Amino acid sequence: MILRKRFYYLFVLILLSFNGFLFAADSKFSGKKIVVYPPVLLNLDKANSWFADFIQGQLSTDFQEYSDFSVINRMDLEAIMSEQTLAEVNSYALNDDSLQSMEYASLVHADYLVTVKIIGTGDTYSINCNVADVKTSTGVSGAACSFNGIKESEISDGSCVHKISYDLLSKMGSDEKKLQALNQQSKSNTNEVNANYNLAKGIQAQNEGNVVEALVFYNRAKQNSVTIQETEGRLNVLNDKITGASIKNAVTKDIQLRKEWAKIWDEFKVYLRDNLLQVYYTPDLLQLTDINYSNRTVTIMLPVFIRENAECWQIYYNLLSTYNKVSKLDDWKIDTRCQTDTLYNYTFEIKNEAGKTIAKKSCKTKSVANFGERYWLKISSVSPEEISDKIFVNVETNCKNGLVMEVPGLKLPF
């Protein structure tokens, strides 16, 4: 009798496990393909055009990681869009974006299409999203959302995109466990978010013809996340462009490439000048000296260091390696040397939270040998009224990129 019961329970467990497996495998989106169409931008500055590529990329990442959809690589969509002429696509009204996006989604064999509209509204933004069934050319019931009053920081840190992904996937009935994981992800800035941000900035730079800037952002994206394969694809496309892989005529190729590379090296030298030096500090080394208990004042010593930006040299050697591999019909006479003996001027200004300047110092450095030199910023005769919970070190240089460092405030000994 006991043996029979044990066999019965074992049979029930096996049956339940089998049914669970069938249920999990029976997801209505399993094997379905979805594509995120390039977002439409309205009332946005050109400087923020990266919003479109970032939101498209992050939505694709979210759908890939937190649903059963198979997400179509947007580079495949871009290839189709660039290859098609008006004569090759089906007849549709040219001013009807919805029909055009549906046509391209069909050409990449997508089952579902996500469309996004980003609208600038002063200092904030509105984002409207819809999911459509490509085969029926109709919207998926309930799979639409609108978010208003979005700040730029909520876009760049990915939090608003995670909310959009969660809203759309939950309305489409996606797996609850994956939705919970996505909801948790919306509370943190991940490597994937940073990778998609740098990827978007790289795409914007490449579209504007800034090869060096594009390389900088693509390399950062690659370091952020190796799971986003698109980065490697973008780097390969850019590499083909600057090596002339698609140009067949030898003389034409030589002339065009020399012109392109002259521009690239000019861009890099500006980038090197503006980004070579980094200023940093160690709060733990901050010192209190000359404490005057009678006058209730103290002297604060803050050490500040100058160092090289390793990213500059990484980009330089990547460029130089690619340049040396390019086939040249003659000596292009392009100077690829990088001068690092520029005179750099620094002005360090220390302020409290009220914006009052409590110290100021200027210094200069010229050669690489001086990098790593430490400068002590001295704040003399500081009273408790001048110290706040935080103090700020503003660095002004003849580099493009200044720096504001936030230092924890000091608790004075009186």
HELIX and SHEET records of a PDB file:
HELIX    1   1 ILE A    2  ALA A   25  1                                  24    
HELIX    2   2 LYS A   46  ASN A   48  5                                   3    
HELIX    3   3 TRP A   50  TYR A   66  1                                  17    
HELIX    4   4 ARG A   74  GLU A   83  1                                  10    
HELIX    5   5 ASP A   97  LEU A  107  1                                  11    
HELIX    6   6 GLU A  152  SER A  156  1                                   5    
HELIX    7   7 SER A  159  LYS A  171  1                                  13    
HELIX    8   8 GLU A  176  GLN A  185  1                                  10    
HELIX    9   9 ASN A  191  ASN A  207  1                                  17    
HELIX   10  10 VAL A  211  ASN A  224  1                                  14    
HELIX   11  11 GLU A  230  THR A  243  1                                  14    
HELIX   12  12 ALA A  250  ASN A  275  1                                  26    
HELIX   13  13 PRO A  283  LEU A  285  5                                   3    
HELIX   14  14 ALA A  310  LYS A  325  1                                  16    
HELIX   15  15 VAL A  368  ASN A  370  5                                   3    
SHEET    1   A 4 VAL A  40  LEU A  42  0                                        
SHEET    2   A 4 TYR A 112  THR A 121  1                                        
SHEET    3   A 4 LYS A  33  VAL A  36  1                                        
SHEET    4   A 4 SER A  70  VAL A  71  1                                        
SHEET    1   B 4 VAL A  40  LEU A  42  0                                        
SHEET    2   B 4 TYR A 112  THR A 121  1                                        
SHEET    3   B 4 THR A 124  ASP A 133 -1                                        
SHEET    4   B 4 THR A 138  ILE A 150 -1                                        
SHEET    1   C 3 LEU A 277  TYR A 281  0                                        
SHEET    2   C 3 THR A 297  GLU A 308 -1                                        
SHEET    3   C 3 GLN A 287  ASN A 292 -1                                        
SHEET    1   D 3 LEU A 277  TYR A 281  0                                        
SHEET    2   D 3 THR A 297  GLU A 308 -1                                        
SHEET    3   D 3 ARG A 374  VAL A 382 -1                                        
SHEET    1   E 4 THR A 357  THR A 365  0                                        
SHEET    2   E 4 TYR A 344  ASN A 352 -1                                        
SHEET    3   E 4 LYS A 390  THR A 397 -1                                        
SHEET    4   E 4 LEU A 403  PRO A 408 -1                                        
END                                                                             
